[in-house]
Amino acid sequence: MKSEIAAPTVSTGPAVPAQLTSPPPLSPLYPPSRIRLSSSHRGARLARLLAAQQLAEWGIPRTTSTGTVVVAVVAELAANAVTHGRTPGRDFEVRLALSAVVVRGEVLDTRPDRLPRVPGLTLPPPPDATNGRGLLLVAAYADRWGWSVRDAYTTKTVWAEVDYRRV
């Protein structure tokens, strides 16, 4: 009988979130950027534009693969904060940090009771749904992502990291 040895498998699927954990420590090259924005569609749009501007100031043009991915991921996290993490009268915050090897985006919202649904572990939206696929994008593009709750009444942080590929 022929003996078969299973070849090691390499995961090529979406990044599985590090649920309910703070992001790993980071040694930023520059002071991280932080901005509070209104919990509105305009605030989400500004988050995307300001992320692109901050990356450009750090020397990462939006046209690079890293720039494109970070802007898309931050835009999705900001849209989720406005759509699912909104508390009337309270803002959300966007933070960006750059280390020698990682760009991290964090979005803090005011609904720690509404945690993200994990792609692949929860049912996908129906095919005719017009929303519900944003975290699939985050999971597909980010190298790591997750969320943490500071306390049950204040804030939730959803974060994503993209490995910095100098091109």
Beta strands, then each sheet from edge to edge (+ up, - down):
strand 1: 33-37
strand 2: 92-98
strand 3: 102-109
strand 4: 144-149
strand 5: 156-163
sheet 1: 1+ 2- 3+ 5- 4+
end
